[in-house]
Structures are given as C-alpha cells and as structure tokens.
Amino acid sequence: MSEVGAEQQGQNQVREDLAANFMAGRHAALNAYLVQHGARLAALHWQPEPAQIPDTPLRFLLQYWQSLKPADGIPPVSAISPLEMRPALGYILLIDVLEQGWDGRFRLYGTKVAEMYGCDMTGRLLSEIDNGNYISLFFRALYSAAWLSRRPVYSHHEPPPRVSVRDWRRLVLPLGNAEGEVCRFLVGNVPGDWRPPASNPQG
C-alpha cells in the first residue's frame, strides 16, 4: 500500500471510531481526541432540550425544527422557510448530505459564521474544512452519526489557543427527502468571542 493510501486508511479508521463514539455518547473518548490537538469538548447532547442550549438563535432553531417534526419522523426539507428562520439568520448552515453523511456540501454558510471563521464555505465540502485536518474528521464523524441516528445533536467545543475563536456552539438538525431519508442538515453555529491567537511555532 502506498504512503498516501495508508494515510487515507488511517484517517478513515479515526473517522469511523469517532462516529461510533458519537453514536454511543462517549464524551470522554471524544474529548480525549480533541485534547490531543489542544482543543476540548465542553458539551455533547443528543436530542437536546432548550434549557441545555445557552444561545438564543440555537434555541429558536431547535424549537422551530420541533414544530415541523412529524410524530414518526423528521421534518421534510420542503417544510423549512428562510423567512421563518429570521431570528437565527447569519448563524445558519444548510448542508446537503453526501456519502451517507461522511461528507456534505454547504448550500448556505451563514454570514456571521463566515466572518468569524474567515472564509465563506458556500458550495464547498465538509471535508475541505481546515484542509481536512483533525477538526474536519471530528465534525464529519458527528454529521455521519446524526445521519445514522436521525436525531438532533448539540456540541460545544473549544479550539486550541492558536485559533482566534474561544469556542463554537453547534446544533445539527436532520431534514428528510420525500422518502424520509436524511438528505440535508439544518445547522446553527454560534461562535464565541474573538481572542488573539497564540503563536504556534510548529505551524
């Protein structure tokens, strides 16, 4: 096997292990993965209650999604309306599912998220986040777990000090196609305060 092939195989295994940990709600294992990279997982909640979400835009999105949810499934893509989501505009991402949730394409990338992230990812792939580094694998695994479980999930993580955002709070809400399969994610993503990034001698 070539060096590139071995590296890809290793990344796939990491991603699958992360997805299994997400599905099982293994907070300690997920946090240990982030700690290796100088980050931290502050919270992870499957099927969160509004009281578990500190940010008003995310609480609004959760309650909006719940209001559209049928008794035995997930809201259809056709049910959501941009006009009805005004209280969360700027923090909304819409992601079209690819590869059974292992990847996705940003149909919409909120302006407030883009401003803090430093890049508008509209039209680009989840796998392109930070050039496919550790945090890209982490969130691809999260979205895959959400695709499999068909449940909403809330995460709160703190990036390493070299990153100029103190934390990110994210709510992932699955949406279905006409057959009821998860085909898109409605995501709220709220950044924490800006901070001067620490120097990173190792790059």
N, C-alpha and C positions, 0 to 999 in steps of 0.2 A: 504494500500500500504506500502511495506517495505521502510526503510530509503534509501536503495540503489536505489529502484525503483523511489522514489520521487526525488532523486538527479539526476537520469538519465532523468526523465521527465523535470526537471528544466533546465538541460543542453540543451535538445532538443529544448525547447522553446526559450532559449537565442540564439541558433544557427539559428533557423527559423527567429527570429526578426532581427538578424544581416544580414541574407541573403536578407530579404525584404529591409533593409536599403541600402545594396549594390546595389540591383536592381534599387532602386529609386535614388541612388547617394546622399544619405543623409549624407554628410560629417560630419556635426556637431554631429549627433547621433552616428556615428561610432567612432568619436574622443572621445566623452563622455565615451563610453565603455572602450576605451584604457586608458583614463586619470584615471579612477577608479583603474587601475592597475599600475599607474606610467609611462605609455607609452603615445605616441602621434601619431596621423595620420597626417603626413605632407602634403600628396597629394593623390588624387584618381582621375584617369582619365579613363573613358570608351572610347574605340576607340581612343586611344591617337595619337597625331601627333608626328613625330620625334622630333620636337622642344620642346615638353613637357618632353622629356626624356634626362637627362643630361649625362648618361653613354653610351659610345661608343658601348660596347657589346650588350646592350639592344636595342639601336637604330638599330644596324645591324640586330638583330633578328626580330624586327618589320618589317623592310623593306624586309627581306628575306621572312617572312610569307606573307606579302602583295604581293610579286612577285609570290607566289604559289597559291594565293587565286583565285578561280573561281568567275565569276561575280555574281553568285547567291548562294554562299555557303561558306564553309570553306575549307582550304586545306586538302587533304586526308593524312592520316598517311604515306602512301606509297610514298608521294612526297618529304619528307624531307630526306636529306643526311648528315650524320656526316661530311663528307669531305667538304661540302659546308658551314658548320657552324663553321669552324675553328676559325674565329675571336671572337667567343663567348665561345669557349671550356673552361671548368673549371667553368663556371658560369651557365651551362645548367642543368636543371632538366627535366626529362621526367616522367610524372605521368599517370598511367593507371587509368581511371575513374572507381570507384566502387559506388554502392548505389546512382545512379543518381547525382553524384558529391558530395555527402555528405562525401565521403571518397575516397581514392585513394592509389595506391601503387607506390612507387618510382622505376621506371625501371632504371633510371640513376640519380645519385646525384653528381653534379659537384665537382671536387677536391678542387677548391678554396672555394666553399661554405662549404664543409665538414671541411676544415681546419679551417675556422673561426667559424663555428658552434660547432666544437669539436666532431663531430660524422658523420660517413658515413651512411646515411639513405637508401642506395640502398636495395631494397627488403622489406623495412618496410612501414608502413601505415602513411598517413597523421594524423590519429587520435592518433598516437604514439608520435607526436612532443611534446616535453616538458611534457611527461606523460599526454597528453590530457588537459592541463591547458587552461587558458583564450586565449592565442595566438593561440593554436590549434583550438579552437572553431571559432576564428576570421577568420583564413585562410580557414578552412573547409567551412565556410559560403561564403567566397569570391569565392572559386572554384565552389561551388554549383551555385552561381549566374552567374558565367561565363559559366557553363554548360547549364543553362536555357536560357541565353541570346544569347549564341553562338557568343559573342563579345570578343575582346581582352580588357584587363584591366591592368592598371599600378597603383601600390600602392607604397607609400614611408612612412615607419613608423619608429619611434624612440622608441626602447625598454626602459624599466626602467633603472635607473642608476646601478642597481646590475648586469646588463648584460654587457659583455665586448666588445660589438659591438655598435658603436654610432648609426647606422641606417642600414636599409635594403631597397633596391630598387628592386621591383619585377615586371616583365612583364609576364602576363599569356595569352597564345595564344592557342585557341582551335583547335584541329585536328579531322578529321572525319574518320569513317569507310566506308565500301563500300556502306552502306545505307545512308551516310551523317550524321549519328548521332555522336555527340561528344563522342569520346572514349578515348582520350588522350589529355594531355596538354603539350605543349612545353613551358617551363618556363625559363626565365632568372632571376637570383637572384644575385644582386651585394651587398656585404657587405660594410659598411663604415669602418672607421678606428677603430683599436683596442683602447680600453681605460681600465684603471684599474677599475675593478668593485667596486662599493660602497658596503660597508658592509650591510648586511641585517639581523638585529637582529631577525626578525620574521621568517626567513627561507624562 
